[in-house]
Structures are given as C-alpha cells and as structure tokens.
Amino acid sequence: MELLANMLRPKSLDEVIGQKHLIGEDKVLTNLVKNGKIFSMILYGKPGIGKTSIANALIHELHIRSKFLNATTNNKADFDIAIEEAKMYGEMILVIDEIHRMNKDKQDILLPHIESGLIILIGLTTSNPYHKINPAIRSRCQIFELKELSNDDIVEGLKRAKDYLPNLKIDDDTLKYIAMLSSGDFRSAINTLEVSYYATNDHVITIDDVKKINNKPVFFHDKDEDGHYQVLSAFQKSIRGSDVDAALHYLARLIVAGDLDSIYRRMSVIAYEDIGLANPAMGPKVMAAIHAAELVGLPEARIPLGQVVTELALSPKSNSTLLAIDEAINDINKGLAGEIPKHIIEGSPDYVYPHNFKNDYVYQEYMPDKLKNKKYYHKKDNKYESNLNRIYDEMRSGK
C-alpha cells in the first residue's frame, strides 16, 4: 500500500505548502515554469520542508525526462546510465538527494554534462551548500534556500490528507497538536497522522490518540503558539543575563524535546556573541561539549551540555567583538571601503615585516585612506580584555 506521504506528493508548484518566497505570483520558481525554462539548482533546508516535493512539481509541470538518484546509495554505474539516457532524450533532469555527499568520481562524470546542458541538476541537501558542496558543482547551479514551515503551513497540508483517508474525523486542535509535534517537518506530521488513522477502530483521531503514537512533550509551543524560537530566545537571554537556573530550565526543555541541533547552534552563537573576549576559552569549551554530546547521545548528552551551559551563564560577558564587526560590516555596506594601502599589497617591496622589530611591532598604516584612524573595537571592562589592551599599549609604546 502506498504511503500517504507519497500520495500527497505535489504534481504542481501550486500544491507545495510554504516556500512563498520561491512559489507564487511573480516568484522565481513559478516564473521559470511559466516560461518553460529550468536551470541546474540546489535546494537546501531542513528535512521535511519540501525539497523533494518541489523537484517533483517542477518535473511534472515542465514535462522533462527525469531520474532520481542518491549521492551515497547509487554507484558510479548508475550515474553513467543516467547520462546515457540523457543522451538518448536530448536532456534530462537529474535529481540527486544528499548531494553534499557526492564523491569526486561522480562529480567528475557529471560536470561536463551539466556544463553542456545535457543534465539539468536538481541537488537536494540539508547542509549549507556554501560549506559542503564542491565549488565546481556549486558554481554551475542556482542555490535556493527553503524556509522552515510554520504550524499553519503544516495544518494546511494535513487538511489535504483528509481526502486520502476515508471516514477520517479529526478536529483543528488535534491537527495543530500534530503540527506542533513535527517541529516543522511536514513528512513527520503526515506519518503521525497516517499511523494515528490506522491505529484507531473508528478513524476518529483525538489528541489522546496521537499521544499514544508520539508522546514527545510539546514544550516549544503554547496556545498562543509562542513557538520553538521563543524557547531558544529565552535560553540565550537567560545565559546573557547570567541566570544559571533559568538557563538550565530552558536547556532541559530543549533536551526533553530532543532538539540537540538547536542547542548546539545556539550555544555556539552565545559563546562568541555574549561571552566573547570576557572569557574566550568558552568557544572551544562549547565545541568540546558538543562533540561529547554527539559522541554519547541522549540521555548522557545532558551531562556535558548541562556543565557547559552552567559555565556560560556564570561566565563574565562581553559583546565588544560583536559590536566591532557589525560596525565594520555597516561601513562596507555604506561604501566606506577604499583601496588597500599599496605597501601591504602582496609582493610590495615597501612592506615592513613586524617580526623584525622589538615586541614584533612596527608602525605602518593598514587601513584604507577612507577609514584612516577609524576604531571599531572598544574594550569592555573585564580582566581579559583589560589585559589584552595593556599588552597592546605596551607593544605600541616599545616598552
């Protein structure tokens, strides 16, 4: 029997839920279909938010021969066959899932055919393509980031599923509950609905029925749908505010919900945004705790995470480097860049090598003329930054 998720697979872009920045009137993907033209692209975003659905919709609407492959499970011979098929038909859309895992042999096979237009590549990935995908592939593709689905998006999609489940009876509160449990993963929501449907005698699904299938506590949302990001925001603000008990509370909510990835990302930001130079050792400590948590998994992961969050909350705080880099970026965006001084350009004979001088320092101008004497970094009043400044001042004074 065909799974509900496959039955709901969109046949057109209009049937794709969410992704309104790419789909709809005068939006890029809709216009490509309208103009009957498609280019190689990479779709990236979290699981269950529509990457495969968009690929399917594009294929159905453009009526171009297609083939689906996986970068890891399909071997080199499968890619050779796809290319030969493309040659037979003149062109082919090749959808490659997990494209960030594609090895060099497969890349080398595909590159000339992507270049010639014989293969129109649609790569699917949960990883940031700017970090994980070979530049040679990346430069030949348009990159589109898919946005997370809202609860309303998922409820809308779940309501469509009613047409495929005879005699289903489910109220809006239960649909919202399933959406909350899914944490933005529509595929997960559909699977929960389908299992709940077949797990009841009368096909009447209540919240209690869903809890028997998936009893993960819903901590990310309340009746006002404050949401997942409110918990993460409260987590960061508690650490920034040096409230160790509140920080541990919000960490516990995230752990119980099993959302380790969000914990890792947010702690990494906090170490540099909020702790900064007041305690720069926290950056490596956070990375070490993340590695330990990944190594042991839950429930033991709570131990290194609890320790490092406690230290983050108790640590002195400084946002001096955040303010500095933001001001520097703001100047660049305003056009305040200017030419690099000629004496520090690569290979210039006028460059003076600081390591040849006392304290490994010699004065020379590094800033462009437009920004001469500009200061971005202003130290905060903490021991580490004060010590850095003392050393810096001594170095420049020649002591």
ChimeraX attribute file (.defattr): number of C-alpha atoms within 10 A of each C-alpha:
attribute: neighborCount
match mode: 1-to-1
recipient: residues
	/A:1	3
	/A:2	6
	/A:3	10
	/A:4	17
	/A:5	16
	/A:6	11
	/A:7	10
	/A:8	19
	/A:9	16
	/A:10	21
	/A:11	17
	/A:12	19
	/A:13	22
	/A:14	13
	/A:15	16
	/A:16	22
	/A:17	22
	/A:18	21
	/A:19	19
	/A:20	12
	/A:21	15
	/A:22	18
	/A:23	19
	/A:24	14
	/A:25	11
	/A:26	12
	/A:27	12
	/A:28	14
	/A:29	20
	/A:30	18
	/A:31	16
	/A:32	15
	/A:33	17
	/A:34	12
	/A:35	10
	/A:36	11
	/A:37	10
	/A:38	18
	/A:39	16
	/A:40	21
	/A:41	21
	/A:42	24
	/A:43	25
	/A:44	23
	/A:45	19
	/A:46	17
	/A:47	16
	/A:48	20
	/A:49	26
	/A:50	27
	/A:51	25
	/A:52	22
	/A:53	21
	/A:54	25
	/A:55	25
	/A:56	20
	/A:57	20
	/A:58	23
	/A:59	22
	/A:60	16
	/A:61	14
	/A:62	16
	/A:63	11
	/A:64	15
	/A:65	15
	/A:66	20
	/A:67	15
	/A:68	16
	/A:69	18
	/A:70	18
	/A:71	22
	/A:72	15
	/A:73	11
	/A:74	14
	/A:75	13
	/A:76	15
	/A:77	10
	/A:78	13
	/A:79	20
	/A:80	14
	/A:81	11
	/A:82	20
	/A:83	19
	/A:84	11
	/A:85	16
	/A:86	21
	/A:87	14
	/A:88	10
	/A:89	11
	/A:90	12
	/A:91	19
	/A:92	22
	/A:93	25
	/A:94	26
	/A:95	26
	/A:96	23
	/A:97	22
	/A:98	18
	/A:99	27
	/A:100	20
	/A:101	15
	/A:102	18
	/A:103	13
	/A:104	10
	/A:105	10
	/A:106	17
	/A:107	17
	/A:108	12
	/A:109	14
	/A:110	20
	/A:111	16
	/A:112	12
	/A:113	17
	/A:114	18
	/A:115	14
	/A:116	10
	/A:117	16
	/A:118	19
	/A:119	25
	/A:120	23
	/A:121	26
	/A:122	27
	/A:123	29
	/A:124	24
	/A:125	24
	/A:126	19
	/A:127	17
	/A:128	14
	/A:129	23
	/A:130	10
	/A:131	9
	/A:132	14
	/A:133	19
	/A:134	17
	/A:135	12
	/A:136	11
	/A:137	21
	/A:138	17
	/A:139	11
	/A:140	16
	/A:141	20
	/A:142	13
	/A:143	18
	/A:144	17
	/A:145	18
	/A:146	19
	/A:147	17
	/A:148	19
	/A:149	20
	/A:150	19
	/A:151	24
	/A:152	15
	/A:153	18
	/A:154	26
	/A:155	24
	/A:156	16
	/A:157	21
	/A:158	20
	/A:159	12
	/A:160	12
	/A:161	19
	/A:162	14
	/A:163	11
	/A:164	12
	/A:165	15
	/A:166	10
	/A:167	12
	/A:168	15
	/A:169	13
	/A:170	17
	/A:171	11
	/A:172	11
	/A:173	13
	/A:174	18
	/A:175	24
	/A:176	20
	/A:177	19
	/A:178	27
	/A:179	28
	/A:180	26
	/A:181	24
	/A:182	22
	/A:183	23
	/A:184	22
	/A:185	21
	/A:186	27
	/A:187	19
	/A:188	19
	/A:189	24
	/A:190	25
	/A:191	16
	/A:192	19
	/A:193	25
	/A:194	17
	/A:195	14
	/A:196	21
	/A:197	22
	/A:198	14
	/A:199	16
	/A:200	12
	/A:201	8
	/A:202	11
	/A:203	16
	/A:204	16
	/A:205	21
	/A:206	18
	/A:207	16
	/A:208	11
	/A:209	16
	/A:210	21
	/A:211	16
	/A:212	11
	/A:213	13
	/A:214	15
	/A:215	11
	/A:216	13
	/A:217	13
	/A:218	18
	/A:219	17
	/A:220	19
	/A:221	18
	/A:222	11
	/A:223	8
	/A:224	6
	/A:225	12
	/A:226	11
	/A:227	18
	/A:228	19
	/A:229	12
	/A:230	13
	/A:231	18
	/A:232	20
	/A:233	12
	/A:234	16
	/A:235	27
	/A:236	25
	/A:237	17
	/A:238	19
	/A:239	28
	/A:240	23
	/A:241	15
	/A:242	19
	/A:243	16
	/A:244	18
	/A:245	14
	/A:246	18
	/A:247	23
	/A:248	20
	/A:249	14
	/A:250	21
	/A:251	24
	/A:252	17
	/A:253	18
	/A:254	21
	/A:255	19
	/A:256	17
	/A:257	16
	/A:258	15
	/A:259	14
	/A:260	21
	/A:261	11
	/A:262	15
	/A:263	20
	/A:264	18
	/A:265	11
	/A:266	15
	/A:267	26
	/A:268	18
	/A:269	15
	/A:270	24
	/A:271	27
	/A:272	21
	/A:273	18
	/A:274	26
	/A:275	26
	/A:276	22
	/A:277	26
	/A:278	23
	/A:279	20
	/A:280	15
	/A:281	12
	/A:282	22
	/A:283	19
	/A:284	12
	/A:285	17
	/A:286	24
	/A:287	16
	/A:288	15
	/A:289	22
	/A:290	22
	/A:291	15
	/A:292	16
	/A:293	20
	/A:294	15
	/A:295	11
	/A:296	13
	/A:297	12
	/A:298	14
	/A:299	11
	/A:300	13
	/A:301	19
	/A:302	18
	/A:303	14
	/A:304	19
	/A:305	25
	/A:306	17
	/A:307	13
	/A:308	19
	/A:309	25
	/A:310	18
	/A:311	17
	/A:312	28
	/A:313	25
	/A:314	16
	/A:315	19
	/A:316	18
	/A:317	25
	/A:318	24
	/A:319	18
	/A:320	22
	/A:321	20
	/A:322	14
	/A:323	14
	/A:324	16
	/A:325	13
	/A:326	12
	/A:327	15
	/A:328	17
	/A:329	13
	/A:330	12
	/A:331	13
	/A:332	12
	/A:333	10
	/A:334	9
	/A:335	10
	/A:336	14
	/A:337	16
	/A:338	12
	/A:339	9
	/A:340	14
	/A:341	14
	/A:342	15
	/A:343	15
	/A:344	17
	/A:345	11
	/A:346	8
	/A:347	9
	/A:348	10
	/A:349	10
	/A:350	10
	/A:351	14
	/A:352	15
	/A:353	12
	/A:354	13
	/A:355	10
	/A:356	10
	/A:357	11
	/A:358	12
	/A:359	16
	/A:360	12
	/A:361	17
	/A:362	16
	/A:363	8
	/A:364	13
	/A:365	14
	/A:366	14
	/A:367	16
	/A:368	16
	/A:369	15
	/A:370	13
	/A:371	13
	/A:372	10
	/A:373	11
	/A:374	11
	/A:375	10
	/A:376	14
	/A:377	14
	/A:378	13
	/A:379	18
	/A:380	16
	/A:381	12
	/A:382	14
	/A:383	13
	/A:384	16
	/A:385	20
	/A:386	15
	/A:387	11
	/A:388	12
	/A:389	14
	/A:390	11
	/A:391	14
	/A:392	13
	/A:393	12
	/A:394	11
	/A:395	15
	/A:396	14
	/A:397	10
	/A:398	12
	/A:399	9
